[in-house]
Amino acid sequence: MSASLADRMKRVLRADVQGLHGYAVQPSAGMVKVDTMENPFPLPPALRQQLGARLAEVALNRYPAERGDVLRAELAKHAQMPTGCDIMLGNGSDELISLLTLAADVPGNVILAPLPGFVMYELSAKLQGLRFVGVPTTADFQLDAPAMLAAIREHQPAVVWLAYPNNPTANLWDDGAIDAIIEAAPGLVVMDEAYQPFASRDSLARLQRHEHVLLMRTMSKFGLAGVRIGYLIGRAPLIHELDKLRPPFNISVLNCEAALFALEHTDEYERQAAVIRCERARIFEALRALPGVQPFPSEANMVLVRVPDAAAIFAGMKARQVLVKNVSGLHPLLANCLRITVGTPEENTQMLAAFEAALKDTTA
Ligand SMILES: *Cc1c(COP(=O)(O)O)cnc(C)c1O
């Protein structure tokens, strides 16, 4: 008798993977979708036409080739990559997180990050069988510098991840705390700047100053979430080693060409980012004026907000066709917090109306 598929799966597949919940994408058809930090603006029709024509010329029958090097060069220019550094591309920065974790898969190695933070650092570490140490932030989501330094001393982490701005809290960290962490870290420190287009500061100078600091960015929040292009910049010998782990054709020719096109039109994306930063301020002020509602200052294209009852407000907004992210369950410090992505001005008006109506329902 041959074993059933269920038996085979049980025997062949990792038990920890079978026990995992996969990354869930909320269904969003017909909704005002402000749950995943996407840029809400499409390209103007004329640019879309040009892009279509460009993509039509791409040789889909060929494996990705030198065009990827052109994209690397253009991104290096865009990010003002310092001399002595090199750049590698990922299928989104999520892939780069996996690859760096894979590269650091040495028995006993520890991965460390502040919490609440981006879930992929911990998930990648666990999938790789590495220990993850999460260090709670303060109650107002600042780095707890003494706790971070104590954890670094105790665990000697191979990699420290610092999302700058952080997700889901949307804030930048204190410069002094970052510098102390970089000084103390015995391994690598990655500044994950997914939200750089919306932030008032970046880590270029830190990358320049410290050989063990890496800078990771993505085109996702910039406006190409569907295209999947992330990039990692660090000292050339280090990037050379990490790049050996990259699947050779991880960037599709269509993704590559769409990214190059976007880099030729950064003025358009900069206009969009400016509107988003302006709308972020409007959302913050509108939320702050509501009773029992505490928005947290944002340097990203999202606003974290504490409400009296996150589940009820989430449901009330959803019933009004507005989809936000309820992050309450991700960490105890996020109790009753919702994360709202900045949408178009019209979407934000709808979102705020739905928020207010849902809030009234819960206090009625
Ligand atoms: C969204 C996000 C990423 C991942 O972006 P990709 O779409 O995979 O490039 C990385 N880091 C942080 C902090 C994010 O919020």
The ligand as a Gaussian input file, in Angstrom:
#p B3LYP/6-31G(d) Opt

LIG

0 1
 C        7.182000      47.098000       2.651000
 C        8.463000      46.898000       3.363000
 C        9.515000      46.154000       2.805000
 C        9.350000      45.227000       1.651000
 O        9.135000      45.741000       0.479000
 P        9.216000      44.923000      -0.887000
 O        7.895000      45.188000      -1.505000
 O        9.452000      43.462000      -0.638000
 O       10.351000      45.551000      -1.579000
 C       10.714000      46.093000       3.478000
 N       10.874000      46.693000       4.651000
 C        9.902000      47.380000       5.242000
 C       10.135000      48.020000       6.548000
 C        8.657000      47.488000       4.617000
 O        7.664000      48.134000       5.237000

